[in-house]
C-alpha cells in the first residue's frame, strides 16, 4: 500500500507536468516538494527537519516522484542486492556544495540535483513533446474526417535539443543505475535526502530489529533499495532508510518492524555533530531565502545588444536566479510556447532557467499561467489586471529597418499587435504611416517583435534586470486586434 500511494503521488505529478501546469485545480501539489517549499517559505527547511526527526525520510518514501521512479525501475528488473553497503561520505560534500552554490546565487548546481526539478525536466523535455505530437496528429486525423472538437491539440511545445539530450542521458544513466542498485540517486547524490538524513538518525518512526527471532538469513538486506540494513550488527542506518517497508514485508521471522517511540538508536558524538550541521544548514537556507533582493536595474549597453527576458512575475533577475530550480513547469504551462529553458542566455549561473523566446510567439496580454505553475516563488502569481501593468522589457524601434521607410510599403503589424498601443502609427511621407514608440506604456511582451515582417527586425525587445510598471493606459484598447496564437501574424 505504501508503494501504491507513492505511485499515485508520482502519477499526479506526471499528469500535472503534462496537462495541468498553470491551472488552478491542483495548486498545492508542487508545494509538497522539499526544495520548492524551502524557497517559497523561509520556514520550509525547519519544517522538513522537524518532520525528519519525527518520521525519518518518509518524504523520500512517498512524496518524491524521482525516488518512486527509481524504485519502480528496480522492482521491474526484479534484481536482488548483495546486502549492506556503508553510505558514502561524498553525499555530505554534495549537500555542502549545493548549499554554498545556492548562497552564492549559482542556481544551476541546486537545479541539476534537485529531485523535483530533475523529474519535471524529464516529463516536459522527454515525454511531453512526444505526447503533444501524438495528440496533435490525432486531432488532425479527426478534423480530416470532418469531426471537429473531438480532441483538442496541445499547443506549442518548445524543443531545446541541448536540454533534450542532456535530460535523456541523465534518465538513461539513472535507469541503468537503478536496475543494479535500487535507489542510488537517493542514497549517494540527492541533497534533499542527505539533508533529511541529518535529522532522522534517531527519528521517532523507524525500522527496527525486535526480539531475538532474527535467524540471520539476510533476506532483508537483499530487498533494501538503499542497502542500509546490517544483519550482522542487527541495525538499520536510519539516516539512509527511506521507510519503503520492503524489509518488513520480506522478513520471514517478523524480526523487523516499523516502530514509533522509544528503542531508537542513541545519538553518538558523530550523530550530534551531523544534527548540529543540519540545524546550521537549515538556518542558513532560511536566512538565504529571506534575504532582500539587491538586483540593480540594468539596460543593454548598445542598440544591438539584447538582454534576456524573464517571465512576468519574476520581479528581478536576482529574485529569479535565487529561487528558480529549472523544473520547467512554466515551460509546460505557457499556452503560447514562448518560455523555453535557457542554454547560456543567463550565463552558467542560470543554466536551464527559463527565458522568453519571441521568435516563437509573444507573451499573451491576459495570461498568467506561468506564475500559477511556479512552485518556488521565482515567478509570482499575478492577477490579470496586475500583470497587464508589469513591464518585463522595453522595445526598441529601428526606423532604418522598417519596411515603410525602406520600401515605401504600408505595414503596421507591430501596432496591430501591441496591446497597449505603445507602438502607434503616425503620419509619414507619401500618405503612409510609420510606427512610433511610447516607452512609458511598453510591456516588453514581444508582440511587436514577433509580428514585424522586416529582416533584420525593425522592432526588438530587450529584457529588464528589474521589472517595472507602465502608466495606466486610457481608452481601454483591451489587447491585440488579431488572433493571439496565429502562425503568420503579418
DRENKELUM-672212 format. One record per residue (C-alpha): x negated, y, z negated; residue number from 1. Coordinates in steps of 0.05 Angstrom, whole numbers, padded with zeros to 5 digits, always signed. Each point is the difference from the previous one (the first is absolute). Example, Ala and Ser with C-alpha at 12.3 -4.5 7.8 and 13.67 -1.06 7.14 Angstrom:
! residues 2
R      xx      yy      zz   nr
R  -00246  -00090  -00156    1
R  -00027  +00069  +00013    2
***
This chain:
! residues 490
R      xx      yy      zz   nr
R  +00000  +00000  +00000    1
R  -00058  +00047  -00014    2
R  -00027  -00012  +00071    3
R  +00070  +00010  +00031    4
R  +00006  +00066  -00037    5
R  -00069  +00021  +00026    6
R  +00020  -00020  +00071    7
R  +00064  +00041  -00007    8
R  -00039  +00061  -00021    9
R  -00049  -00009  +00057   10
R  +00057  -00009  +00049   11
R  +00031  +00065  -00024   12
R  -00065  +00037  +00011   13
R  -00006  -00032  +00068   14
R  +00070  +00023  +00019   15
R  -00014  +00069  -00028   16
R  -00062  +00011  +00042   17
R  +00034  -00029  +00062   18
R  +00069  +00032  -00003   19
R  +00015  +00044  -00060   20
R  -00060  +00046  -00012   21
R  +00023  +00071  -00009   22
R  +00072  -00018  -00016   23
R  +00034  +00013  -00065   24
R  +00029  -00069  -00015   25
R  -00065  -00030  -00028   26
R  -00035  +00060  -00033   27
R  -00028  -00035  -00061   28
R  -00031  -00061  +00034   29
R  -00070  +00029  +00015   30
R  -00002  +00033  -00068   31
R  -00007  -00070  -00030   32
R  -00071  -00004  +00029   33
R  -00059  +00017  -00044   34
R  -00040  +00051  +00039   35
R  +00061  +00039  +00025   36
R  +00028  +00004  -00070   37
R  -00067  +00025  -00028   38
R  -00006  +00054  +00054   39
R  +00072  +00024  -00005   40
R  +00004  +00001  -00076   41
R  -00059  +00018  -00045   42
R  +00021  -00052  -00052   43
R  +00002  -00058  +00051   44
R  -00068  -00026  -00020   45
R  +00018  +00000  -00074   46
R  +00066  -00036  +00014   47
R  -00036  -00054  +00040   48
R  -00052  -00009  -00055   49
R  +00055  -00007  -00053   50
R  +00036  -00050  +00044   51
R  -00063  -00041  +00008   52
R  -00010  -00002  -00075   53
R  +00070  -00029  -00007   54
R  +00008  -00045  +00061   55
R  -00070  -00007  +00030   56
R  -00004  +00002  +00075   57
R  +00074  -00014  +00011   58
R  +00000  +00058  +00049   59
R  -00047  -00041  +00045   60
R  +00044  -00061  -00007   61
R  +00066  +00031  +00023   62
R  -00006  +00071  +00025   63
R  -00062  +00001  +00045   64
R  +00019  -00020  +00072   65
R  -00073  -00011  +00020   66
R  -00010  -00049  -00057   67
R  +00063  -00037  +00020   68
R  -00026  -00003  +00072   69
R  -00064  -00033  -00023   70
R  +00036  -00050  -00044   71
R  +00049  -00017  +00056   72
R  -00058  -00013  +00048   73
R  -00035  -00045  -00051   74
R  +00063  -00039  -00015   75
R  +00012  -00010  +00074   76
R  -00070  -00029  +00007   77
R  +00012  -00048  -00059   78
R  -00073  +00003  -00020   79
R  -00021  -00017  -00071   80
R  -00056  +00039  -00031   81
R  -00062  -00027  -00036   82
R  +00016  +00027  -00069   83
R  -00027  +00054  -00044   84
R  -00044  +00054  +00030   85
R  -00024  +00059  -00042   86
R  +00022  +00069  +00022   87
R  -00049  +00043  +00038   88
R  -00025  +00064  -00034   89
R  +00002  +00034  +00068   90
R  +00074  +00014  -00010   91
R  -00017  +00050  -00056   92
R  -00049  +00036  +00046   93
R  +00055  +00003  +00053   94
R  +00048  +00030  -00050   95
R  -00052  +00051  -00021   96
R  -00014  +00017  +00073   97
R  +00074  +00010  +00014   98
R  +00009  +00046  -00060   99
R  -00062  +00040  +00016  100
R  +00020  +00007  +00073  101
R  +00070  +00021  -00018  102
R  -00025  +00052  -00049  103
R  -00047  +00027  +00054  104
R  +00057  +00006  +00050  105
R  -00024  -00058  +00044  106
R  +00068  -00031  +00009  107
R  -00023  -00049  +00053  108
R  -00031  -00046  -00052  109
R  +00062  -00008  -00043  110
R  +00043  -00004  +00062  111
R  -00040  -00058  +00029  112
R  +00005  -00041  -00064  113
R  +00070  +00018  -00026  114
R  +00041  -00064  +00010  115
R  +00065  +00038  +00013  116
R  -00032  +00043  +00054  117
R  -00035  -00060  +00032  118
R  +00067  -00037  +00003  119
R  +00035  +00061  +00030  120
R  -00053  +00008  +00054  121
R  +00007  -00074  +00017  122
R  +00075  +00007  +00010  123
R  +00001  +00066  +00038  124
R  -00061  -00013  +00043  125
R  +00006  -00075  +00014  126
R  +00073  -00020  -00007  127
R  +00039  +00063  +00015  128
R  -00026  +00013  +00071  129
R  +00015  -00071  +00021  130
R  +00069  +00001  -00032  131
R  +00015  +00068  +00030  132
R  -00019  -00024  +00069  133
R  +00045  -00061  -00007  134
R  +00059  +00040  -00025  135
R  -00007  +00052  +00055  136
R  -00004  -00054  +00053  137
R  +00062  -00033  -00028  138
R  +00037  +00067  -00001  139
R  -00021  +00012  +00073  140
R  +00025  -00069  +00019  141
R  +00069  +00013  -00030  142
R  +00003  +00068  +00033  143
R  -00016  -00032  +00068  144
R  +00062  -00042  -00010  145
R  +00041  +00062  -00014  146
R  +00003  -00014  -00075  147
R  -00019  +00064  -00035  148
R  -00008  +00008  -00075  149
R  -00005  -00075  -00014  150
R  -00070  +00011  -00028  151
R  -00038  +00065  -00009  152
R  -00072  +00012  +00021  153
R  -00051  +00012  -00055  154
R  -00028  +00065  +00029  155
R  -00073  +00017  +00008  156
R  -00053  -00040  -00037  157
R  -00070  +00031  +00002  158
R  -00054  -00050  +00020  159
R  -00070  +00016  -00024  160
R  -00048  -00052  +00029  161
R  -00056  +00012  -00052  162
R  +00047  -00009  -00059  163
R  +00036  -00059  +00033  164
R  -00064  -00040  +00010  165
R  -00029  +00017  -00068  166
R  +00066  -00019  -00034  167
R  +00003  -00064  +00041  168
R  -00071  -00018  -00021  169
R  +00016  +00013  -00073  170
R  +00061  -00044  -00001  171
R  -00034  -00055  +00040  172
R  -00058  -00002  -00050  173
R  +00049  +00003  -00059  174
R  +00041  -00057  +00029  175
R  -00060  -00045  +00009  176
R  -00027  +00019  -00068  177
R  +00067  -00013  -00034  178
R  +00006  -00069  +00033  179
R  -00065  -00020  -00036  180
R  +00004  +00040  -00065  181
R  +00072  +00015  -00019  182
R  +00003  +00074  -00017  183
R  -00071  +00023  +00011  184
R  +00014  +00074  +00012  185
R  +00038  +00003  -00066  186
R  -00058  -00033  -00037  187
R  -00061  +00032  +00032  188
R  +00017  +00066  +00034  189
R  +00066  +00030  -00023  190
R  -00011  +00062  -00043  191
R  +00071  -00003  -00026  192
R  -00008  -00072  -00025  193
R  -00067  +00017  -00032  194
R  +00029  +00061  -00034  195
R  +00058  -00041  -00028  196
R  -00049  -00054  -00021  197
R  -00035  +00049  -00045  198
R  +00062  +00001  -00044  199
R  +00027  -00070  +00008  200
R  -00054  -00039  -00036  201
R  +00043  -00005  -00063  202
R  +00068  +00014  +00030  203
R  +00061  -00023  -00039  204
R  +00027  -00040  +00058  205
R  -00051  -00050  +00028  206
R  -00014  -00072  +00020  207
R  -00029  -00040  -00058  208
R  -00021  -00070  -00017  209
R  +00043  -00029  -00055  210
R  -00010  -00060  -00045  211
R  -00046  -00058  +00014  212
R  +00038  -00031  +00057  213
R  -00049  +00021  +00054  214
R  -00033  -00061  +00032  215
R  -00052  +00040  +00038  216
R  +00027  -00023  +00068  217
R  -00017  +00068  +00031  218
R  +00063  +00003  +00042  219
R  +00016  +00070  -00026  220
R  -00067  +00026  +00026  221
R  +00012  -00026  +00071  222
R  +00067  +00036  +00007  223
R  -00023  +00067  -00030  224
R  -00008  +00051  +00057  225
R  -00046  +00042  -00044  226
R  -00044  -00059  -00023  227
R  +00003  +00029  -00070  228
R  +00017  -00063  -00041  229
R  -00057  -00034  -00036  230
R  +00023  -00070  -00020  231
R  -00066  -00013  -00035  232
R  +00008  +00060  -00046  233
R  +00077  -00004  -00003  234
R  +00004  +00074  +00018  235
R  +00033  +00044  +00052  236
R  -00034  +00064  +00022  237
R  +00058  +00046  -00015  238
R  -00032  +00059  +00034  239
R  +00002  -00039  +00066  240
R  +00064  -00040  -00009  241
R  +00058  +00026  +00042  242
R  +00053  -00041  -00036  243
R  +00019  -00040  +00062  244
R  +00020  -00058  -00047  245
R  -00024  -00054  +00048  246
R  -00044  -00030  -00054  247
R  +00059  -00005  -00048  248
R  +00041  -00035  +00054  249
R  -00057  -00047  +00018  250
R  -00023  -00021  -00070  251
R  +00024  -00072  -00011  252
R  -00008  +00003  -00076  253
R  +00032  +00067  -00012  254
R  -00062  +00029  -00034  255
R  +00004  +00066  +00038  256
R  +00057  +00048  -00014  257
R  +00020  +00072  +00010  258
R  -00001  +00028  -00071  259
R  +00018  +00066  -00031  260
R  -00028  +00026  -00065  261
R  -00059  -00026  -00040  262
R  -00051  -00050  +00019  263
R  -00035  +00041  +00053  264
R  -00074  +00006  +00010  265
R  -00033  +00047  -00049  266
R  -00036  +00060  +00027  267
R  -00076  -00008  +00001  268
R  -00047  +00059  +00000  269
R  -00003  -00005  +00076  270
R  +00076  -00002  +00003  271
R  +00004  +00062  -00043  272
R  -00048  +00035  +00046  273
R  +00042  -00020  +00060  274
R  +00063  +00026  -00032  275
R  -00035  +00065  -00019  276
R  -00025  +00008  +00071  277
R  +00069  -00013  +00027  278
R  +00029  +00053  -00047  279
R  -00051  +00051  +00023  280
R  +00016  -00019  +00073  281
R  +00075  +00010  -00013  282
R  -00012  +00067  -00032  283
R  -00046  +00020  +00057  284
R  +00051  -00019  +00052  285
R  +00055  +00038  -00037  286
R  -00044  +00062  -00005  287
R  -00021  -00005  +00073  288
R  +00071  -00009  +00026  289
R  +00025  +00060  -00039  290
R  -00058  +00046  +00019  291
R  +00022  +00064  +00035  292
R  -00011  +00003  +00075  293
R  -00053  +00051  +00018  294
R  +00003  -00004  +00076  295
R  -00021  +00064  +00033  296
R  +00040  +00025  +00059  297
R  -00039  -00010  +00065  298
R  +00009  +00013  +00074  299
R  -00034  -00024  +00063  300
R  -00063  +00039  +00013  301
R  +00012  +00007  +00075  302
R  +00058  +00001  +00049  303
R  -00020  -00067  +00027  304
R  -00005  -00035  -00068  305
R  +00060  -00037  -00028  306
R  +00007  -00020  -00072  307
R  +00040  -00064  -00013  308
R  +00072  +00008  -00022  309
R  +00026  -00036  -00063  310
R  +00074  -00018  -00008  311
R  +00049  +00051  -00030  312
R  +00002  -00009  -00075  313
R  -00074  -00016  -00007  314
R  -00010  +00072  -00024  315
R  -00075  +00003  +00010  316
R  -00059  -00040  +00024  317
R  -00024  -00009  -00072  318
R  +00067  -00028  -00024  319
R  +00004  -00045  +00060  320
R  -00071  -00027  -00007  321
R  +00007  -00013  -00074  322
R  +00066  -00039  +00003  323
R  +00005  -00033  +00069  324
R  -00019  -00075  -00001  325
R  +00011  -00008  +00075  326
R  +00056  -00051  -00010  327
R  +00031  +00025  +00066  328
R  +00071  +00002  -00028  329
R  +00008  +00070  +00030  330
R  -00024  -00027  +00067  331
R  +00056  -00052  -00001  332
R  +00051  +00052  -00023  333
R  -00012  +00054  +00053  334
R  +00056  -00005  +00052  335
R  -00040  +00041  +00051  336
R  -00060  -00046  -00006  337
R  -00049  +00059  -00007  338
R  -00031  -00021  -00066  339
R  -00059  -00046  +00010  340
R  -00059  -00023  -00042  341
R  -00062  +00043  +00011  342
R  -00066  -00028  +00025  343
R  -00044  +00059  -00014  344
R  +00043  +00063  +00002  345
R  -00004  +00007  -00076  346
R  -00072  -00024  -00003  347
R  -00026  -00062  -00036  348
R  +00035  +00021  -00065  349
R  +00068  -00005  +00033  350
R  -00007  -00063  +00043  351
R  +00068  -00028  +00020  352
R  +00037  +00057  -00034  353
R  +00058  +00025  +00044  354
R  -00005  +00056  +00050  355
R  +00052  +00031  +00045  356
R  -00013  -00014  +00074  357
R  +00038  +00049  +00044  358
R  -00019  -00038  +00063  359
R  +00054  -00050  -00019  360
R  +00056  +00049  -00020  361
R  +00012  +00053  -00052  362
R  +00025  +00006  -00072  363
R  +00076  +00000  +00001  364
R  +00031  +00063  -00029  365
R  +00047  -00034  -00050  366
R  -00039  -00064  -00014  367
R  -00028  -00015  -00069  368
R  -00012  -00075  +00009  369
R  -00075  +00001  -00015  370
R  +00010  +00031  -00068  371
R  +00053  -00050  -00018  372
R  -00046  -00058  +00018  373
R  -00063  +00024  -00037  374
R  -00007  -00036  -00067  375
R  -00059  +00038  -00027  376
R  +00021  +00073  +00004  377
R  -00051  +00015  +00055  378
R  +00061  +00021  +00041  379
R  +00053  +00028  -00045  380
R  +00073  -00009  +00019  381
R  +00031  +00065  +00025  382
R  +00072  +00019  +00012  383
R  +00013  +00016  +00074  384
R  +00012  +00073  -00015  385
R  -00065  +00005  -00039  386
R  -00039  -00038  +00053  387
R  +00025  +00048  +00054  388
R  -00039  +00056  -00033  389
R  -00066  -00037  -00011  390
R  -00057  +00017  +00047  391
R  -00047  -00058  +00010  392
R  -00040  +00032  +00057  393
R  -00004  +00060  +00045  394
R  +00009  +00002  +00075  395
R  -00048  +00036  +00047  396
R  +00022  +00027  +00067  397
R  -00053  +00003  +00054  398
R  +00032  +00044  +00053  399
R  -00054  -00016  +00051  400
R  +00023  -00073  +00001  401
R  +00075  +00014  +00005  402
R  +00028  -00020  +00068  403
R  +00042  +00064  +00002  404
R  -00064  +00040  +00004  405
R  -00043  -00050  +00039  406
R  +00050  -00019  +00054  407
R  +00055  +00052  -00005  408
R  +00050  -00055  -00015  409
R  +00057  +00004  -00050  410
R  -00005  -00044  -00061  411
R  +00022  +00010  -00073  412
R  -00005  -00073  -00025  413
R  -00035  +00022  -00064  414
R  +00054  +00051  -00016  415
R  +00056  -00050  +00015  416
R  -00030  -00049  -00051  417
R  -00020  +00049  -00055  418
R  +00049  -00008  -00057  419
R  -00013  +00069  -00030  420
R  -00013  +00037  +00065  421
R  -00071  +00016  -00021  422
R  -00013  -00010  +00074  423
R  +00047  +00048  +00035  424
R  +00002  +00023  +00072  425
R  -00015  +00072  +00017  426
R  +00000  +00037  +00067  427
R  -00059  -00012  +00046  428
R  -00016  +00023  +00070  429
R  +00042  -00017  +00061  430
R  +00064  -00011  -00040  431
R  -00032  -00058  -00038  432
R  -00002  -00009  -00075  433
R  -00060  -00026  -00040  434
R  -00005  -00027  -00071  435
R  -00019  +00044  -00058  436
R  -00019  -00030  -00068  437
R  +00024  +00026  -00068  438
R  -00046  -00035  -00050  439
R  +00042  +00022  -00060  440
R  +00055  -00050  +00018  441
R  -00044  -00056  +00029  442
R  +00010  -00067  -00035  443
R  -00057  -00036  +00036  444
R  +00048  -00055  +00019  445
R  -00034  -00012  +00067  446
R  +00063  +00006  +00043  447
R  -00032  +00054  +00043  448
R  -00065  -00039  +00010  449
R  +00036  -00064  +00018  450
R  +00047  +00034  +00049  451
R  -00053  +00043  +00035  452
R  -00010  -00027  +00070  453
R  -00065  +00038  +00012  454
R  -00067  -00037  +00002  455
R  -00039  +00020  -00040  456
R  +00056  +00019  -00048  457
R  +00020  +00072  -00005  458
R  +00025  -00012  -00071  459
R  -00037  -00040  -00053  460
R  +00013  -00009  -00074  461
R  -00054  +00000  -00054  462
R  +00014  -00026  -00070  463
R  -00003  +00039  -00064  464
R  -00043  -00021  -00060  465
R  +00054  +00028  -00045  466
R  +00072  -00002  +00025  467
R  +00038  +00065  -00001  468
R  +00070  +00026  +00009  469
R  +00031  +00039  +00057  470
R  +00047  +00058  -00010  471
R  +00073  -00020  +00006  472
R  +00024  +00001  +00072  473
R  +00062  +00041  +00015  474
R  +00049  -00019  +00054  475
R  +00007  -00073  -00018  476
R  -00033  -00031  +00061  477
R  +00006  -00068  -00033  478
R  -00055  -00037  +00036  479
R  -00020  -00019  +00071  480
R  +00051  +00006  +00056  481
R  -00020  -00067  +00032  482
R  -00001  -00072  -00023  483
R  -00053  -00009  -00054  484
R  -00031  -00065  +00024  485
R  +00002  +00005  +00076  486
R  -00056  -00030  +00040  487
R  -00007  +00059  +00048  488
R  +00010  +00065  -00038  489
R  -00011  +00047  +00059  490
***
